[in-house]
Amino acid sequence: MEIRYEGIKAYLEALQPLQTKVIVEQADTLASVADLMAKAAKQNQRIFIFGTGHSHMLAEEGHYRAGGLACVVPILLPSLMLHESAQVSTKIERIPGLAQILLDRYCPVSQELLFVFSVSGVNALPIEIALNAKERGMYVVGVTNVAYCKVAPLSPLGKRLIDIADVLIDCGGVPGDTIVPIPNSQWRVGPTSTVVYTTIWHCLVTEAVFHLQMNGVEPPLYLSSNTPGATEHNQALVQSWSKRNPHL
């Protein structure tokens, strides 16, 4: 079917090839990370997710949702989210030492996984979280726009996520995130990171679940609450994980 609305067409034509490229070209890396996730689930270890700004949505996307793993734990702080005050959240994420306070709340242990989502890959708190996690012996998976990360101005920490993460996943896109030029304007519209982030995440979860199934392990998956038997099934998972996930 032909799309006759130019803005919709422009975004779709820019986004779809990017999604495919990101997944196809990094399939081996994604499979390796998914294997680590499967092993974590099998061993009842946690898989943490962190991001600031709009990247914090990935922490929520991985948490307590239909088709999601119960061992996934979001690292959340309401004052870092945009709904309370976008400007204040930006200031808070630049407070030195906040990463240690955040991680202390979740008591992570060596070898647990941590996903750090950061579009620019240079913001202070995601960098500090990654560094602090590595000091604790955690395995850090960085998800960033590599092209953007290479040119974005550094925070006072002087580090980039691409240089810290144990393994890196590129969400693709362009510096600045927005990909569609606006006719007769210097600006662009159509950010790609959130859509591609979500594609990456659910590819990883699905592959991890396949790994578990092939090894005869029942995946600890949440069901949609509107399906038969979901309430009892999900409650059992919550009871099992609530002591190690403060958001349950």
C-alpha positions as CSV (number, residue, x, y, z in Angstrom):
1,M,0.0,0.0,0.0
2,E,1.4,3.4,-1.0
3,I,1.9,5.9,1.8
4,R,0.9,9.4,0.6
5,Y,1.7,11.3,3.8
6,E,5.2,12.6,3.3
7,G,6.2,12.8,7.0
8,I,5.0,9.3,7.8
9,K,6.7,7.9,4.7
10,A,10.0,9.7,5.4
11,Y,10.2,8.4,8.9
12,L,9.2,4.8,8.0
13,E,11.7,4.7,5.1
14,A,14.5,5.9,7.4
15,L,13.6,3.7,10.3
16,Q,12.9,0.3,8.8
17,P,16.3,-0.2,7.1
18,L,18.0,1.0,10.3
19,Q,16.2,-1.5,12.5
20,T,17.1,-4.3,10.1
21,K,20.8,-3.2,9.7
22,V,21.3,-2.9,13.5
23,I,20.0,-6.4,14.2
24,V,21.5,-8.2,11.1
25,E,25.0,-6.8,11.4
26,Q,25.2,-7.4,15.2
27,A,23.4,-10.8,15.3
28,D,26.4,-12.6,16.6
29,T,26.9,-10.1,19.4
30,L,23.2,-10.1,20.3
31,A,23.2,-13.9,20.4
32,S,26.2,-13.9,22.8
33,V,24.6,-11.4,25.1
34,A,21.3,-13.4,25.0
35,D,23.3,-16.4,26.1
36,L,24.6,-14.5,29.1
37,M,21.0,-13.5,29.9
38,A,19.8,-17.1,29.6
39,K,22.6,-18.2,32.0
40,A,21.7,-15.5,34.4
41,A,18.0,-16.6,34.4
42,K,19.0,-20.2,34.8
43,Q,21.1,-19.4,37.8
44,N,18.5,-17.0,39.3
45,Q,20.8,-14.0,38.9
46,R,19.4,-10.6,38.1
47,I,19.7,-8.6,34.9
48,F,19.7,-4.9,35.6
49,I,18.7,-2.1,33.2
50,F,19.6,1.6,33.6
51,G,19.2,4.7,31.6
52,T,18.5,8.4,32.1
53,G,16.3,10.9,30.1
54,H,14.3,9.0,27.5
55,S,16.6,6.0,27.9
56,H,15.0,5.3,31.3
57,M,12.0,4.0,29.4
58,L,14.0,0.9,28.5
59,A,14.4,0.1,32.2
60,E,10.6,0.2,32.5
61,E,10.1,-1.7,29.2
62,G,12.1,-4.7,30.6
63,H,10.2,-4.7,33.9
64,Y,7.1,-6.7,34.7
65,R,5.6,-6.9,31.3
66,A,4.0,-9.6,29.1
67,G,6.8,-11.7,27.6
68,G,9.3,-10.2,30.0
69,L,11.8,-12.0,32.2
70,A,11.1,-11.9,35.9
71,C,14.8,-11.7,36.7
72,V,15.0,-8.3,35.0
73,V,15.4,-5.5,37.5
74,P,15.1,-1.8,36.5
75,I,17.2,0.8,38.2
76,L,14.8,3.6,38.7
77,L,14.8,7.0,40.5
78,P,11.7,9.1,40.0
79,S,13.6,12.4,40.1
80,L,15.7,11.2,37.1
81,M,12.5,10.7,35.0
82,L,11.1,13.4,32.9
83,H,7.6,13.5,34.3
84,E,8.5,15.3,37.5
85,S,10.8,18.0,36.0
86,A,12.8,17.5,32.8
87,Q,15.2,20.3,33.8
88,V,15.7,19.1,37.3
89,S,16.3,15.5,36.1
90,T,19.1,16.8,33.9
91,K,20.7,18.5,36.9
92,I,20.3,15.5,39.2
93,E,22.0,13.1,36.8
94,R,25.1,15.3,37.0
95,I,25.5,15.0,40.8
96,P,28.8,13.2,41.5
97,G,28.5,10.0,43.6
98,L,24.9,9.3,42.8
99,A,25.8,6.1,40.9
100,Q,27.1,4.4,44.1
101,I,24.0,5.4,46.1
102,L,21.7,4.0,43.3
103,L,23.5,0.7,43.0
104,D,23.7,0.3,46.8
105,R,19.9,0.2,46.9
106,Y,19.9,-2.9,44.7
107,C,22.9,-4.7,46.3
108,P,24.2,-6.1,43.0
109,V,26.8,-8.8,43.2
110,S,29.7,-9.8,41.0
111,Q,28.9,-11.3,37.6
112,E,25.3,-9.9,37.5
113,L,24.5,-8.2,34.2
114,L,23.9,-4.5,33.8
115,F,22.5,-2.9,30.7
116,V,23.3,0.8,30.3
117,F,21.3,2.6,27.7
118,S,22.6,6.0,26.7
119,V,22.0,7.5,23.3
120,S,25.0,9.9,23.4
121,G,27.1,7.5,25.5
122,V,28.7,10.4,27.4
123,N,26.2,11.6,30.0
124,A,27.7,11.6,33.5
125,L,25.4,9.3,35.4
126,P,25.3,6.4,32.9
127,I,29.1,6.6,32.7
128,E,29.4,6.7,36.5
129,I,27.0,3.7,36.8
130,A,29.0,1.7,34.3
131,L,32.3,2.4,36.0
132,N,30.9,1.7,39.5
133,A,29.3,-1.5,38.3
134,K,32.6,-2.7,36.8
135,E,34.3,-2.0,40.2
136,R,31.7,-4.4,41.7
137,G,32.5,-7.1,39.2
138,M,29.4,-6.7,37.2
139,Y,29.3,-7.4,33.5
140,V,28.3,-4.2,31.6
141,V,26.4,-4.2,28.3
142,G,26.5,-0.7,26.8
143,V,23.8,0.2,24.3
144,T,24.5,3.5,22.5
145,N,24.6,5.3,19.2
146,V,28.2,4.8,18.4
147,A,28.4,7.5,15.8
148,Y,27.0,10.0,18.3
149,C,29.1,8.7,21.2
150,K,32.3,9.3,19.2
151,V,31.6,13.0,18.7
152,A,29.5,14.1,21.7
153,P,31.2,16.4,24.2
154,L,32.5,14.6,27.3
155,S,31.3,15.1,30.8
156,P,33.8,16.0,33.6
157,L,34.3,12.2,33.9
158,G,36.1,12.3,30.6
159,K,34.8,8.8,29.6
160,R,32.7,7.3,26.8
161,L,30.5,4.3,27.2
162,I,32.1,2.7,24.1
163,D,35.4,2.6,26.1
164,I,33.9,1.2,29.3
165,A,31.4,-1.5,28.4
166,D,32.4,-5.2,28.4
167,V,30.3,-5.6,25.3
168,L,28.8,-2.9,23.1
169,I,25.6,-2.8,21.1
170,D,25.2,0.0,18.6
171,C,21.6,1.3,18.2
172,G,22.7,3.0,15.0
173,G,21.3,6.3,13.9
174,V,23.0,9.7,13.5
175,P,24.5,12.2,16.0
176,G,21.7,14.0,17.6
177,D,19.3,11.0,17.2
178,T,16.8,12.7,14.8
179,I,17.1,11.3,11.3
180,V,14.6,13.0,9.0
181,P,15.5,16.4,7.5
182,I,12.6,18.9,7.6
183,P,12.1,20.5,4.1
184,N,13.3,24.1,4.0
185,S,14.7,24.0,7.5
186,Q,18.0,23.4,9.3
187,W,16.3,21.0,11.8
188,R,15.5,17.3,11.7
189,V,12.7,15.2,13.2
190,G,12.1,11.5,13.9
191,P,14.4,10.2,16.7
192,T,15.3,6.5,16.2
193,S,16.9,5.4,19.5
194,T,13.8,4.4,21.5
195,V,12.3,2.4,18.7
196,V,15.6,0.6,17.9
197,Y,16.4,0.2,21.6
198,T,13.1,-1.7,22.1
199,T,13.8,-3.8,19.0
200,I,17.2,-4.7,20.4
201,W,15.9,-5.5,23.8
202,H,13.1,-7.8,22.7
203,C,15.4,-9.6,20.3
204,L,17.7,-10.3,23.2
205,V,14.9,-11.5,25.5
206,T,13.4,-13.7,22.8
207,E,16.8,-15.2,22.0
208,A,17.5,-15.8,25.7
209,V,14.1,-17.6,26.1
210,F,14.9,-19.8,23.1
211,H,18.3,-20.6,24.7
212,L,16.5,-21.6,27.9
213,Q,13.9,-23.7,26.1
214,M,16.5,-25.6,24.1
215,N,18.3,-26.4,27.4
216,G,15.1,-27.7,29.1
217,V,14.7,-24.7,31.4
218,E,11.3,-23.1,31.9
219,P,11.7,-19.4,31.3
220,P,10.5,-17.1,34.1
221,L,8.2,-15.2,31.9
222,Y,5.4,-12.8,32.9
223,L,2.0,-13.3,31.2
224,S,-0.4,-10.5,30.1
225,S,-2.6,-10.0,33.1
226,N,-5.7,-10.3,30.9
227,T,-5.1,-13.9,29.9
228,P,-6.4,-17.0,31.7
229,G,-4.2,-18.1,34.6
230,A,-2.0,-15.1,34.4
231,T,-2.8,-13.7,37.9
232,E,-1.7,-16.9,39.6
233,H,1.3,-17.4,37.3
234,N,2.6,-13.8,37.7
235,Q,2.0,-13.8,41.5
236,A,4.2,-16.8,41.9
237,L,7.0,-15.0,40.0
238,V,6.5,-11.9,42.0
239,Q,6.7,-13.8,45.3
240,S,9.9,-15.5,44.1
241,W,11.6,-12.2,43.0
242,S,10.2,-9.5,45.2
243,K,13.0,-9.6,47.8
244,R,15.5,-8.8,45.1
245,N,13.5,-6.4,43.0
246,P,12.2,-3.4,45.0
247,H,9.9,-2.4,42.2
248,L,7.6,-5.5,42.6
